[in-house]
């Protein structure tokens, strides 16, 4: 019998496994439905879209979105050790002070900006960090400036600043509003994920057991307490694993699904599927959020775009020097701006030096660049629901996009498209702008932009908030991430965030797991 079972070996699970096994005596079992990150495109920074719909991807799809005329959105999620940290765009971002202070205001006491900054700093190891102790230099998460960003990306940053966006020297640790080339989780031209930083070194410990290829069907709750899990192996047989405690780190889709399959969730929904209700938790699966984004695509005059990333010359440069287009993370630069929120950013512009096509599922066909308009403080809410009582059936994912009653999300998105056009028409980016391809320069009004969005909108792959933490009676977990009314059970991943952060939240998930490990460790016997 183990002291603790962790379900899911993504960003949160990797950090938890390392920290909770560090004393050398606590017996930890980490269960991952996927396998080792063996695909060659995991380590190649520009190759992450090649992992979409592979055996390393859960490859979900959302329900038809009424506000987008039934458009369905692809939802990639990592299915491997390291999870989505092994198939994301590798951006390292602490996100915004207002995010965490907002969590406190919503009832998540102890999660203020002042509380979380020391953890961000302790986790990171930034190459070339300033000498003022504002950034970390001794943590396990290696962070590098983007030395392989294309000239187009630098031109975007310069054009954004020329268009009126202010900037500080860096975006992490600040009230960021402006434009920058992104900091990356890289080492020597390769991805350096949370798997590399935490889990891979910890797997040498004898007290940490890692089980791959096992999908957890449900959590065992006996006499009101979590006592283990039921796991279906590759052979289809179910086996029971028992422990003194269970942590769900299966992400904003997987964790609420597992809670509901275990009889912990909205009673009416569970009863309709024949699942015995152990505890009525109406908000399990509710409050789903992500960042909707619409690319504005421009043709370039030159050919120095990532359309050429897989050319022979690019491949040789990467193999010999670890540099060039294949060492690019794809999303090389971004900008943040305030549109409707009075004090904090609510719009992100995401710059990629290539033509974005069909939610990144198709390669670029022409030389171009794209500026995605992303709503980073969305007001719309969706839900994860069970489609079946069988864990092998994907749950229903309804983002509820553009359902906020005042229509603010749609207004922010359209304002972003206009700002993207203004930046593309500003020097020095103007020199490379050979004309707008999509949505098309003739689409000026909000309704015309939203009509185009109906077939081209995607998300930034940041699902969150489906097991909301808080201090009220409806919160799924308390501020220490313990599940309400079920001793020995915790949820630790993006699902516990009361609101999705304003940015790219991989470092935020790692921070959440770092803090949670202390509370979980204190609750377990030594």
matplotlib code that plots the C-alpha trace (Angstrom):
import matplotlib.pyplot as plt

x = [0.0, 1.2, 1.0, -0.3, -1.6, -1.3, -3.5, -2.0, 1.6, 1.3, 2.7, 1.0, 1.5, 5.2, 5.8, 3.8, 5.6, 9.0, 8.2, 6.1, 8.7, 11.7, 11.9, 12.9, 10.4, 6.9, 5.7, 4.2, 2.4, 2.0, -0.4, -0.4, -2.8, -0.2, 3.4, 6.9, 7.3, 9.1, 7.9, 10.8, 8.7, 8.4, 12.0, 11.9, 10.4, 8.7, 7.3, 4.6, 1.7, 2.9, 1.9, -1.7, -4.0, -1.1, -0.9, 0.5, -2.7, -6.1, -7.4, -10.7, -13.2, -15.8, -19.5, -20.9, -20.9, -24.2, -22.6, -20.3, -23.1, -22.2, -18.4, -16.5, -13.1, -10.2, -8.9, -5.4, -4.2, -1.0, -1.4, 2.2, 4.6, 4.8, 1.4, 0.7, 4.1, 5.5, 3.3, 2.7, 4.3, 6.8, 6.0, 7.1, 4.8, 3.7, 0.5, -1.0, -1.2, -4.9, -5.4, -4.3, -5.7, -9.0, -8.8, -8.6, -11.6, -13.5, -12.8, -9.5, -7.7, -3.9, -3.5, -2.7, 0.0, 2.2, 1.7, 2.6, 5.5, 8.1, 7.1, 7.4, 10.9, 11.9, 10.9, 12.6, 16.2, 16.3, 19.4, 20.6, 18.3, 18.7, 20.8, 17.9, 16.6, 13.2, 13.7, 14.8, 18.2, 18.4, 15.1, 14.6, 12.6, 15.2, 14.0, 15.8, 15.3, 14.1, 17.3, 15.7, 12.8, 12.4, 13.0, 9.2, 8.6, 11.0, 9.3, 5.9, 7.1, 8.6, 5.4, 3.2, 5.2, 5.1, 1.3, 1.1, 1.5, 3.8, 6.3, 8.5, 11.8, 10.2, 6.6, 7.1, 6.6, 4.8, 1.4, 2.2, 0.8, 2.8, 4.7, 7.6, 9.4, 8.5, 10.6, 10.8, 11.2, 14.3, 17.7, 20.3, 17.6, 15.3, 12.1, 12.8, 9.4, 8.2, 8.8, 12.5, 12.8, 10.9, 9.7, 12.6, 15.1, 12.7, 12.0, 15.3, 13.9, 13.0, 10.0, 8.4, 6.6, 5.4, 2.7, 2.1, -0.6, -3.2, -6.4, -8.1, -11.8, -12.8, -11.6, -12.5, -14.4, -15.0, -16.8, -16.6, -12.8, -10.7, -8.8, -7.5, -8.4, -9.5, -7.2, -7.9, -4.7, -3.7, -5.2, -8.6, -8.6, -9.4, -7.3, -7.5, -4.6, -5.0, -3.3, -3.6, -4.6, -5.4, -4.6, -6.3, -4.0, -5.7, -6.4, -9.4, -11.1, -9.9, -10.2, -13.9, -14.6, -13.0, -14.8, -18.2, -17.4, -16.6, -20.0, -18.8, -20.6, -24.0, -26.5, -29.0, -26.4, -24.9, -28.2, -29.2, -26.2, -26.7, -23.8, -24.4, -24.2, -21.8, -21.8, -23.8, -21.2, -23.1, -20.0, -17.9, -17.4, -19.0, -17.2, -15.1, -13.0, -10.5, -9.0, -10.8, -8.5, -9.1, -6.1, -5.7, -3.5, -1.3, 0.8, 4.5, 6.7, 9.7, 10.1, 11.7, 8.7, 8.3, 6.7, 10.4, 11.0, 11.2, 13.5, 16.8, 18.8, 16.7, 17.0, 20.8, 21.1, 19.1, 20.9, 24.4, 23.9, 20.6, 19.4, 17.2, 13.5, 13.1, 14.3, 11.4, 8.5, 6.1, 4.4, 7.4, 6.0, 2.9, 1.3, -1.2, -3.7, -6.6, -9.9, -12.8, -11.2, -10.3, -7.2, -5.9, -5.3, -8.1, -6.7, -3.7, -2.3, -0.4, 2.2, 3.3, 5.7, 3.7, 0.2, -2.1, -4.5, -7.4, -6.4, -2.8, -4.0, -2.8, 0.7, 1.1, 0.5, 1.9, 4.5, 2.8, 2.4, -0.6, -1.7, -4.2, -6.7, -7.3, -9.7, -7.7, -10.2, -13.3, -16.6, -18.4, -18.6, -19.0, -19.1, -17.6, -20.3, -20.2, -21.2, -21.1, -20.4, -17.4, -14.1, -13.0, -15.6, -14.5, -16.7, -18.8, -16.8, -19.0, -16.9, -20.0, -18.1, -19.6, -22.5, -21.7, -24.9, -23.2, -21.3, -18.0, -16.0, -17.0, -16.2, -12.7, -12.1, -13.1, -11.1, -8.1, -8.6, -8.6, -5.5, -3.8, -4.5, -3.1, 0.1, 0.5, 0.2, 2.9, 6.6, 8.7, 6.1, 4.5, 7.5, 6.7, 2.9, 1.8, -1.9, -4.5, -5.6, -8.1, -10.6, -10.1, -9.7, -13.3, -14.6, -14.8, -17.8, -18.1, -20.8, -18.6, -15.6, -17.7, -19.2, -15.6, -14.9, -17.8, -15.5, -12.0, -12.1, -10.0, -8.8, -5.2, -5.5, -5.9, -8.9, -9.4, -11.6, -13.8, -13.1, -13.1, -11.4, -13.0, -14.4, -18.1, -20.3, -20.4, -16.7, -15.3, -12.1, -11.0, -8.0, -5.7, -7.2, -8.9, -12.2, -15.2, -16.4, -14.1, -11.0, -7.9, -8.8, -7.3, -7.4, -4.3, -4.2, -5.7, -9.2, -8.9, -8.3, -11.3, -10.6, -8.3, -5.1, -4.4, -1.7, 0.0, -0.5, 1.9, 4.1, 1.0, 0.0, 3.5, 3.3, -0.1, 1.4, 4.5, 2.3, -0.1, 2.7, 3.4, -0.3, -0.7, 2.6, 1.6, -1.7, -0.1, 1.7, 5.5]
y = [0.0, 3.5, 6.6, 8.7, 8.2, 11.0, 10.7, 12.4, 13.1, 16.5, 19.8, 19.5, 15.8, 16.1, 18.8, 16.9, 13.6, 15.2, 17.2, 14.6, 11.9, 14.1, 12.9, 9.4, 7.6, 8.5, 5.9, 7.7, 6.1, 8.3, 7.0, 8.3, 7.1, 7.8, 6.7, 8.2, 11.3, 9.4, 11.3, 13.2, 16.3, 16.7, 18.0, 20.1, 23.4, 24.2, 20.6, 20.9, 21.1, 17.7, 16.2, 17.2, 14.2, 11.8, 9.1, 11.7, 13.7, 13.2, 15.2, 16.3, 18.4, 20.7, 20.7, 22.8, 26.5, 28.2, 31.7, 30.4, 28.7, 25.3, 25.5, 22.9, 23.6, 21.2, 20.8, 19.2, 17.9, 16.0, 12.3, 11.4, 11.9, 15.7, 16.1, 19.4, 20.8, 18.5, 19.8, 23.5, 26.6, 26.7, 30.2, 31.0, 33.5, 34.3, 35.9, 39.1, 40.3, 41.0, 37.3, 36.2, 39.1, 38.4, 34.8, 36.1, 38.4, 35.3, 33.4, 31.7, 33.1, 32.8, 33.0, 36.7, 38.0, 38.6, 34.9, 33.4, 35.6, 33.9, 30.5, 31.7, 33.0, 29.8, 27.6, 29.3, 29.5, 32.4, 32.7, 36.3, 37.3, 40.9, 41.5, 42.9, 39.6, 40.1, 36.8, 33.4, 31.9, 28.7, 26.8, 23.6, 25.3, 26.5, 29.7, 31.4, 34.5, 33.6, 33.7, 32.1, 34.6, 35.6, 39.2, 39.4, 38.8, 41.6, 43.8, 43.0, 44.1, 47.3, 48.1, 47.4, 49.9, 52.4, 52.0, 53.2, 50.0, 50.8, 48.3, 47.5, 45.7, 42.4, 41.1, 38.6, 40.1, 43.2, 44.6, 43.7, 45.9, 46.2, 44.0, 41.5, 38.6, 35.6, 33.9, 30.2, 26.9, 25.9, 24.4, 24.4, 24.7, 22.1, 22.1, 21.9, 21.0, 20.4, 16.7, 17.5, 19.8, 17.7, 14.3, 12.8, 13.4, 12.1, 8.9, 7.5, 7.5, 4.1, 5.5, 6.9, 4.4, 5.6, 3.6, 4.4, 3.2, 3.0, 5.0, 5.7, 4.8, 6.2, 7.2, 4.7, 6.5, 4.2, 5.4, 8.9, 8.9, 8.5, 5.2, 4.5, 4.3, 1.8, 1.6, 0.1, -1.2, -1.7, -5.2, -3.8, -5.3, -3.1, -3.3, -1.5, 0.6, 1.7, 4.5, 6.8, 9.7, 10.5, 13.6, 14.3, 16.1, 15.1, 18.7, 20.9, 18.2, 15.0, 15.9, 16.9, 13.8, 11.6, 13.2, 12.7, 9.1, 8.6, 9.9, 13.4, 16.0, 17.3, 14.8, 15.0, 14.4, 11.5, 9.8, 10.1, 8.0, 5.5, 6.6, 6.4, 9.9, 10.0, 13.7, 16.4, 18.9, 21.0, 23.0, 20.0, 20.6, 24.1, 27.4, 26.2, 28.9, 29.3, 32.1, 32.3, 33.6, 34.6, 34.9, 37.8, 36.6, 38.6, 37.7, 38.7, 40.2, 38.0, 34.3, 34.4, 32.7, 29.4, 28.0, 27.1, 25.5, 22.0, 22.8, 21.0, 24.1, 24.7, 21.0, 21.0, 24.2, 22.7, 19.4, 21.0, 24.1, 23.7, 27.0, 28.4, 27.9, 24.5, 26.0, 28.5, 27.9, 29.1, 31.7, 34.0, 37.3, 38.8, 42.0, 42.8, 45.7, 47.0, 47.2, 47.1, 46.3, 49.6, 48.4, 45.1, 43.7, 41.8, 41.4, 39.5, 39.7, 36.5, 36.8, 33.8, 34.3, 32.0, 31.6, 30.1, 27.6, 25.5, 25.7, 24.8, 21.4, 22.3, 23.6, 27.1, 27.3, 30.8, 32.9, 35.1, 36.1, 35.9, 38.0, 36.3, 38.4, 36.5, 37.4, 36.8, 37.8, 36.0, 36.5, 33.6, 30.3, 26.7, 23.2, 19.8, 17.1, 13.3, 11.8, 8.3, 6.4, 4.8, 6.6, 5.7, 7.9, 11.6, 14.0, 16.7, 20.0, 23.1, 26.3, 28.5, 31.0, 34.5, 33.8, 36.6, 38.7, 42.0, 40.7, 42.0, 39.0, 39.5, 43.2, 42.6, 40.0, 42.5, 45.3, 43.0, 42.4, 46.2, 46.6, 43.8, 45.6, 48.8, 47.2, 45.4, 48.7, 50.3, 50.3, 48.3, 45.5, 47.4, 46.7, 43.0, 43.3, 42.4, 42.4, 40.8, 37.3, 36.6, 37.8, 40.2, 44.0, 44.5, 43.0, 46.0, 45.8, 43.6, 41.4, 40.9, 39.9, 37.6, 36.0, 35.1, 33.8, 31.3, 29.2, 30.2, 30.7, 28.5, 28.7, 29.1, 25.7, 26.9, 25.2, 25.9, 26.5, 23.4, 22.4, 25.9, 26.6, 28.9, 29.3, 29.2, 26.2, 25.6, 25.5, 22.2, 22.5, 24.7, 27.0, 24.1, 22.2, 19.5, 18.3, 19.4, 16.8, 14.0, 13.5, 12.2, 13.7, 16.7, 18.3, 20.0, 21.4, 24.2, 23.1, 24.7, 28.3, 30.5, 32.3, 31.6, 33.7, 36.5, 34.8, 31.4, 29.5, 26.6, 28.2, 29.0, 25.4, 24.5, 27.1, 25.7, 22.2, 23.5, 25.1, 22.2, 19.7, 21.3, 21.1, 17.5, 16.4, 17.8, 15.9, 12.6, 10.4, 10.4]
z = [0.0, -0.9, 1.3, -1.6, -5.2, -7.7, -10.8, -13.8, -14.6, -16.3, -14.9, -11.5, -11.1, -12.0, -9.4, -6.8, -7.4, -7.0, -3.9, -2.1, -2.6, -1.7, 1.9, 0.6, 2.8, 1.7, -0.8, -3.8, -6.8, -9.8, -12.4, -16.0, -18.8, -21.5, -21.7, -21.9, -24.1, -26.8, -29.9, -31.5, -31.8, -28.0, -27.7, -31.0, -30.0, -33.3, -33.5, -30.9, -33.4, -34.9, -31.5, -32.0, -32.6, -32.0, -29.4, -27.0, -27.2, -25.7, -28.7, -27.3, -29.2, -27.7, -28.2, -31.0, -29.9, -30.6, -30.7, -33.5, -35.6, -34.3, -34.7, -32.8, -31.4, -31.1, -27.5, -27.4, -24.0, -23.3, -22.8, -21.6, -18.7, -18.5, -19.9, -21.8, -20.6, -23.3, -26.1, -25.3, -26.8, -23.9, -22.8, -19.2, -17.6, -14.0, -15.3, -13.7, -10.1, -10.6, -11.2, -7.8, -5.9, -7.6, -6.4, -2.8, -3.4, -4.6, -1.4, -2.1, 0.9, 1.0, -2.8, -3.2, -5.5, -2.4, -1.5, -4.8, -6.1, -3.8, -5.2, -8.8, -8.0, -6.2, -9.0, -11.9, -13.1, -15.5, -17.7, -17.8, -14.8, -13.5, -10.4, -8.4, -7.0, -8.7, -10.7, -9.7, -10.6, -8.6, -9.3, -11.3, -14.2, -16.7, -18.5, -21.4, -23.5, -27.0, -29.0, -32.1, -32.6, -36.2, -37.3, -37.9, -34.2, -33.2, -35.8, -34.2, -30.8, -32.2, -34.2, -31.1, -29.1, -31.9, -31.9, -28.3, -26.2, -23.3, -22.0, -19.1, -19.6, -18.7, -18.2, -15.4, -11.9, -13.2, -14.0, -17.6, -20.4, -23.5, -26.0, -25.6, -27.1, -24.9, -22.3, -22.9, -21.1, -23.2, -22.8, -25.6, -28.3, -26.9, -24.9, -21.2, -19.7, -16.2, -16.9, -17.4, -14.4, -11.9, -12.8, -14.7, -11.9, -9.3, -11.1, -9.8, -6.3, -5.0, -3.1, -6.2, -8.5, -11.9, -13.6, -17.2, -19.5, -16.7, -16.9, -13.5, -13.7, -10.3, -6.8, -4.1, -1.3, 1.7, 4.9, 3.5, 3.0, -0.2, 0.1, -3.4, -7.1, -9.6, -12.6, -16.0, -17.6, -21.2, -21.0, -20.2, -16.7, -13.7, -10.6, -7.2, -5.8, -2.2, -0.4, 2.6, 0.3, -3.4, -5.4, -8.7, -11.1, -14.3, -15.5, -16.0, -18.1, -16.4, -12.8, -12.8, -14.9, -12.3, -9.4, -11.2, -12.1, -8.4, -7.3, -6.4, -8.5, -9.5, -8.1, -10.9, -13.6, -11.8, -11.1, -14.7, -15.6, -12.8, -10.8, -7.0, -5.5, -2.6, -2.3, -4.2, -5.4, -8.0, -9.2, -10.2, -13.9, -13.8, -14.3, -17.4, -18.9, -21.7, -23.8, -27.1, -29.9, -33.5, -35.8, -38.2, -41.0, -43.3, -46.3, -46.1, -48.8, -47.8, -47.1, -43.6, -41.9, -40.2, -43.4, -44.2, -40.8, -42.2, -45.1, -45.5, -44.5, -41.4, -40.4, -40.8, -38.8, -35.9, -35.9, -36.0, -33.9, -32.1, -33.5, -36.2, -37.1, -35.5, -32.2, -32.3, -30.0, -32.7, -30.5, -30.4, -29.1, -27.5, -26.4, -23.7, -23.5, -21.5, -23.5, -21.1, -17.8, -16.1, -14.2, -15.6, -19.1, -20.8, -24.3, -25.6, -29.1, -29.9, -32.7, -34.8, -37.8, -40.1, -41.6, -39.0, -40.6, -39.1, -35.4, -36.3, -37.6, -41.2, -42.1, -43.6, -47.4, -47.9, -46.3, -43.7, -40.1, -37.8, -34.9, -32.7, -30.7, -27.4, -24.6, -21.5, -18.8, -20.3, -18.6, -20.4, -18.5, -19.7, -18.2, -18.3, -18.2, -18.3, -21.6, -20.1, -16.8, -18.6, -18.0, -21.5, -23.0, -23.3, -21.4, -22.9, -23.2, -23.6, -23.5, -23.5, -25.6, -26.0, -23.6, -21.2, -21.0, -21.8, -24.8, -23.4, -24.6, -28.2, -28.0, -26.6, -29.4, -32.1, -30.5, -30.7, -34.4, -35.0, -32.8, -34.7, -38.0, -36.6, -35.5, -38.8, -40.6, -38.3, -39.0, -39.0, -39.4, -42.2, -44.4, -44.4, -44.6, -48.1, -47.3, -45.0, -45.9, -43.1, -41.9, -44.9, -44.8, -45.9, -42.6, -40.4, -38.2, -35.2, -36.8, -39.8, -37.7, -35.6, -38.7, -39.7, -36.2, -36.5, -38.7, -37.5, -33.7, -31.5, -27.9, -26.6, -24.9, -21.4, -19.9, -16.2, -13.2, -13.3, -9.6, -8.2, -4.9, -2.4, 1.1, 0.3, 0.6, -3.2, -3.8, -4.9, -2.9, -0.1, -0.3, 0.7, -2.3, -0.2, -1.7, 0.3, 2.7, 1.5, 3.7, 2.0, -1.4, -3.1, -6.5, -7.7, -11.3, -13.4, -12.5, -9.0, -10.4, -9.6, -12.9, -15.8, -15.5, -17.9, -19.9, -20.4, -17.2, -17.2, -14.5, -12.5, -12.4, -11.3, -8.6, -7.4, -7.1, -5.3, -2.6, -2.4, -1.8, 1.5, 2.7, 1.4, 3.0, 6.3, 6.2, 5.5, 8.1, 7.8]

ax = plt.figure().add_subplot(projection="3d")
ax.plot(x, y, z, "-o")
ax.set_aspect("equal")
plt.show()
